């Protein structure tokens, strides 16, 4: 029902299956979410707008770091693979690169992000 309701928002540049999957995930999350929140269940992060904003944007921060660290082509390959759920074969066709290049650069991109995130985590632990 939701897919039919939002069919006008579908952008043909992206895979239909990814768009449909995201609608299903959002609907499932709505069903699992409790309707009533008890006052005693609220934690400090939920009452502090800054902490809530940081928590909500955690995945966005990952992509901001990726944009800063990676070259344009590697960032695009990472985005297509993990955000758009494209196959390595489709990414290779889109970027006009070999499948080997795509696999190697996805691995290098993951390693670069992992190193950056781990170094940031170690720096924050030093203050904790």
KOLLOGU-935179 format. One line per 10 residues: number of its first residue (from 1); their letters; for each residue x, y, z of N, C-alpha, C, O, CB. Coordinates in steps of 0.2 Angstrom, whole numbers. Each point is the difference from the previous one (the first is absolute). Glycine has a CB too. Layout:
N
NUM	A	X Y Z X Y Z X Y Z X Y Z X Y Z ~ ...
END
This chain:
128
1	XXXXXXXXXX	4 -6 0 -4 6 0 4 6 0 -1 5 -4 -8 -11 10 ~ 15 6 -2 4 6 1 4 1 -7 1 6 -2 0 -7 14 ~ 1 -4 -15 3 1 -6 -4 3 -6 2 4 -3 5 -14 6 ~ -13 8 -3 -5 3 -5 -1 7 2 0 4 -5 -6 -15 3 ~ 6 13 8 -2 7 3 6 4 -2 -1 6 -2 -6 -10 11 ~ 13 2 -9 6 4 -1 4 -1 -7 5 2 -1 -4 -2 13 ~ -5 -4 -17 3 -1 -6 2 6 -4 5 -1 -4 -12 -9 4 ~ 4 16 1 2 6 -3 7 2 2 4 4 -3 -16 -1 2 ~ 14 -5 7 7 2 3 5 -4 -2 6 1 1 -12 3 9 ~ 5 -10 -14 5 -4 -2 4 3 -6 -2 3 -4 -5 -13 7
11	XXXXXXXXXX	14 10 -2 4 3 -5 3 -6 -4 4 -4 3 -1 14 5 ~ -4 -10 -15 3 -5 -4 7 -1 0 3 -5 -3 -13 7 -4 ~ 14 3 9 7 -1 0 3 -5 5 5 -3 -1 -4 15 -2 ~ -6 -14 8 2 -5 5 -4 -6 -1 -5 0 -4 8 9 12 ~ 0 -15 -5 -3 -6 -1 -7 0 4 -1 3 5 12 -9 -6 ~ -16 3 -3 -7 0 3 0 -5 7 -4 2 4 -1 0 -16 ~ 9 -7 12 0 -5 5 3 4 7 -3 -1 5 4 -9 -13 ~ 4 14 7 2 4 6 -5 5 2 -1 0 6 13 -1 -10 ~ -16 4 0 -5 5 2 -5 -4 3 -3 2 6 5 6 -15 ~ -5 -13 7 -5 -4 3 2 -3 7 -4 0 4 0 -3 -16
21	XXXXXXXXXX	11 1 12 2 -3 6 0 5 6 -1 -1 5 8 -7 -12 ~ -5 14 5 0 6 5 -7 1 3 -1 1 6 12 4 -12 ~ -16 -5 1 -7 1 3 -1 -6 4 -3 2 6 0 4 -16 ~ 4 -12 9 -1 -6 4 3 1 7 -3 -1 5 2 -6 -15 ~ 7 9 10 4 1 6 -3 5 4 -1 0 7 12 -3 -12 ~ -13 9 2 -3 5 4 -6 -2 3 -2 2 6 8 7 -13 ~ -10 -12 3 -7 -2 3 1 -5 6 -4 0 5 -1 1 -17 ~ 10 -6 11 1 -5 5 3 4 7 -2 -2 5 5 -7 -14 ~ 1 14 8 2 4 6 -6 3 3 0 1 6 11 1 -11 ~ -15 1 1 -6 3 3 -4 -5 4 -3 2 6 2 6 -15
31	XXXXXXXXXX	0 -14 7 -4 -5 3 3 -2 7 -3 -2 5 -1 -2 -16 ~ 11 4 11 4 -2 6 0 5 5 1 -1 6 6 -7 -13 ~ -7 14 5 1 6 5 -6 0 5 -6 -1 -2 12 7 -7 ~ -5 -5 15 -5 1 5 -4 6 -1 3 5 -1 4 -12 9 ~ -14 7 -7 -4 6 -1 1 4 5 0 6 -1 -8 -13 -5 ~ 8 5 13 0 4 6 7 -1 3 3 -5 1 -15 4 1 ~ 15 7 -1 7 0 4 -2 2 7 -2 6 1 9 -3 -12 ~ -4 -7 16 -1 2 7 5 5 1 6 0 -2 -10 -11 5 ~ 3 16 2 4 5 2 7 -3 3 5 3 -1 -15 5 3 ~ 9 -13 2 6 -3 3 4 -4 -5 6 -1 1 -12 0 9
41	XXXXXXXXXX	4 0 -16 4 -4 -5 4 5 -4 5 -2 -4 -14 -6 3 ~ 8 15 1 5 4 -3 7 0 3 1 1 6 -12 6 -9 ~ 16 -7 -2 6 1 3 3 7 -2 -3 4 -3 5 -17 1 ~ 4 14 5 3 7 -1 1 2 -7 -1 5 -2 7 -7 13 ~ -4 -3 -15 1 1 -7 -6 3 -4 0 4 -4 9 -13 4 ~ -15 6 2 -6 2 -3 -2 7 2 -4 3 -3 0 -15 3 ~ 6 14 6 -2 6 3 4 6 -2 -1 6 0 -4 -12 9 ~ 11 4 -12 5 5 -2 0 0 -8 2 -5 -3 5 3 14 ~ -9 8 -14 -1 0 -7 6 -1 -4 1 -3 -5 -10 10 7 ~ 15 -5 1 6 0 -3 2 -8 -1 3 -2 -5 1 14 9
51	XXXXXXXXXX	-4 -15 2 2 -7 0 -5 -4 -4 2 -5 -4 3 6 15 ~ -11 0 -11 -5 -3 -5 2 1 -7 -1 -5 -4 -8 6 13 ~ 11 5 -11 1 2 -7 7 -4 -2 0 -3 -5 -5 14 6 ~ 10 -12 4 6 -3 -2 -2 -8 -1 3 -3 -4 4 12 11 ~ -11 -12 -2 -2 -7 -1 -4 -1 -6 2 -5 -4 -2 4 16 ~ -4 5 -14 -4 -1 -6 4 1 -7 -1 -3 -5 -9 7 11 ~ 15 0 -5 4 1 -6 7 -4 -1 4 1 -3 -9 10 3 ~ 5 -17 4 6 -4 0 2 -3 -6 5 1 -3 -8 -3 14 ~ -2 0 -15 1 -3 -7 2 6 -5 4 -2 -4 -12 -8 7 ~ 5 16 -2 2 5 -4 7 2 1 4 2 -5 -16 2 5
61	XXXXXXXXXX	14 -4 6 7 2 2 5 -5 -4 5 2 -2 -9 3 13 ~ 2 -11 -11 4 -5 -4 1 2 -7 6 -1 -3 -10 -8 10 ~ -1 11 -10 0 2 -7 4 7 -1 3 1 -5 -14 -7 3 ~ 10 10 7 4 6 0 8 -1 0 4 3 -3 -14 3 9 ~ 12 -11 -1 7 -2 0 2 -3 -6 5 1 -3 -7 -3 15 ~ -2 -3 -15 1 -3 -6 2 5 -6 4 0 -4 -11 -10 7 ~ 3 16 -3 0 5 -5 7 3 1 3 2 -5 -15 0 4 ~ 14 -1 7 6 4 1 6 -4 -1 5 2 -2 -11 4 11 ~ 6 -13 -8 6 -4 0 1 -3 -7 6 -1 -2 -8 -2 14 ~ -3 1 -16 0 -4 -6 0 5 -6 -3 5 0 -2 -15 6
71	XXXXXXXXXX	8 7 -11 -1 3 -7 -7 0 -2 -4 -4 2 16 1 -5 ~ -13 7 -2 -7 0 -3 -3 -6 -2 -5 -2 1 7 14 -4 ~ 3 -16 -1 -3 -6 -3 -1 -6 5 -4 -3 0 11 6 -10 ~ -2 -3 15 -1 -5 6 -6 2 4 -3 -5 2 16 3 -2 ~ -14 8 1 -6 2 4 -6 -2 -3 -5 -3 3 11 13 2 ~ -6 -9 -12 -6 -2 -4 -1 -7 0 -6 -2 1 8 12 -8 ~ 3 -14 7 0 -7 0 -3 -2 7 -4 -5 0 14 4 -9 ~ -7 4 14 -3 -2 7 -7 2 0 -4 -4 3 15 6 2 ~ -13 3 -7 -7 3 1 -5 -5 -4 -5 -2 2 9 14 -1 ~ -2 -14 -7 -4 -4 -4 -1 -7 3 -5 -3 -1 9 9 -9
81	XXXXXXXXXX	2 -9 13 0 -6 3 -4 0 6 -5 -5 1 16 2 -6 ~ -10 7 10 -3 0 7 -6 4 1 -4 -2 4 15 0 0 ~ -12 7 -8 -6 4 1 -5 -2 -5 -6 0 1 13 10 3 ~ -5 -11 -10 -5 -2 -6 0 -8 -1 -4 -2 -4 6 13 -1 ~ 2 -14 9 0 -8 0 1 -3 -7 -4 -4 -2 -4 5 12 ~ 12 3 -14 1 -3 -7 6 -5 0 4 -1 5 -7 12 -10 ~ 2 -16 1 5 -5 -1 7 2 -3 0 6 -3 -9 -14 2 ~ 14 5 3 7 2 -3 0 0 -8 3 5 -3 2 -10 13 ~ -9 1 -13 0 0 -7 -4 6 -2 3 3 -5 -3 -15 5 ~ -5 14 3 -4 6 -2 4 6 1 0 5 -4 -10 -10 7
91	XXXXXXXXXX	14 5 3 4 6 1 6 1 -5 1 5 -2 -3 -7 14 ~ 5 -4 -14 5 0 -5 -3 3 -7 4 4 -3 2 -14 9 ~ -12 8 -8 -3 3 -6 -1 7 1 1 4 -5 -6 -15 3 ~ 2 13 8 -1 7 1 6 5 0 0 5 -3 -10 -9 9 ~ 15 1 -3 7 4 0 4 -1 -6 6 3 0 -7 -3 13 ~ -1 -4 -17 4 -2 -6 7 -3 2 6 3 -2 -12 6 -5 ~ 6 -13 12 6 -3 3 0 -8 0 -6 -2 -1 8 13 8 ~ 3 -14 -5 0 -7 0 -3 -2 7 0 4 5 10 -5 -13 ~ -12 -6 8 -3 -2 6 6 -1 6 -1 2 6 -8 -8 -13 ~ 15 5 4 6 -1 5 1 7 3 1 1 6 4 -10 -13
101	XXXXXXXXXX	-5 15 3 1 6 2 -5 2 6 1 3 5 4 0 -16 ~ -11 -5 9 -6 2 5 1 -4 6 0 3 6 -8 -1 -15 ~ 10 -8 9 1 -4 6 5 3 5 0 0 6 -4 -10 -12 ~ 10 11 2 6 2 4 -1 7 3 2 1 6 5 -7 -14 ~ -11 11 4 -1 6 3 -5 0 5 0 5 5 3 0 -16 ~ -8 -9 11 -5 -1 6 4 -2 6 -2 3 5 -7 -6 -13 ~ 13 -2 7 4 -2 6 5 6 3 0 1 6 0 -13 -11 ~ 3 15 0 4 6 2 -4 5 4 2 3 5 6 -5 -15 ~ -14 4 7 -4 5 3 -2 -3 7 0 5 5 -4 -1 -16 ~ 2 -10 12 -2 -2 7 6 0 4 -1 2 6 -8 -10 -11
111	XXXXXXXXXX	15 6 3 5 0 5 2 8 2 2 1 5 3 -12 -11 ~ -5 15 1 1 7 2 -5 3 5 2 4 4 3 -2 -16 ~ -11 -4 11 -5 3 4 1 -4 7 -1 4 5 -7 -2 -14 ~ 9 -8 9 1 -4 6 6 4 4 0 1 6 -4 -12 -11 ~ 10 12 2 5 3 3 -1 7 3 2 2 5 5 -8 -13 ~ -11 10 4 -2 7 2 -5 -1 6 1 4 5 1 0 -16 ~ -7 -8 11 -4 -1 6 3 -3 6 -2 3 5 -7 -4 -13 ~ 13 -3 7 4 -3 6 5 5 3 0 0 6 -1 -11 -11 ~ 4 15 1 4 5 3 -4 5 4 2 3 5 7 -5 -14 ~ -15 4 6 -4 5 3 -3 -3 7 0 4 5 -3 1 -16
121	XXXXXXXX	2 -11 11 -3 -4 6 6 0 5 -2 1 6 -6 -8 -12 ~ 14 6 4 5 0 5 2 7 3 1 0 6 4 -10 -12 ~ -6 15 2 1 7 2 -6 1 5 2 4 5 4 0 -15 ~ -12 -6 9 -5 2 5 0 -4 6 -2 2 6 -5 1 -16 ~ 10 -9 10 1 -4 6 5 3 5 0 -1 6 -3 -9 -13 ~ 8 14 4 5 3 4 -3 5 4 3 1 6 6 -3 -15 ~ -14 5 7 -3 5 4 -5 -3 5 -3 4 5 4 5 -14 ~ -3 -15 8 -6 -3 4 3 -3 6 -3 -3 4 -3 1 -14
END
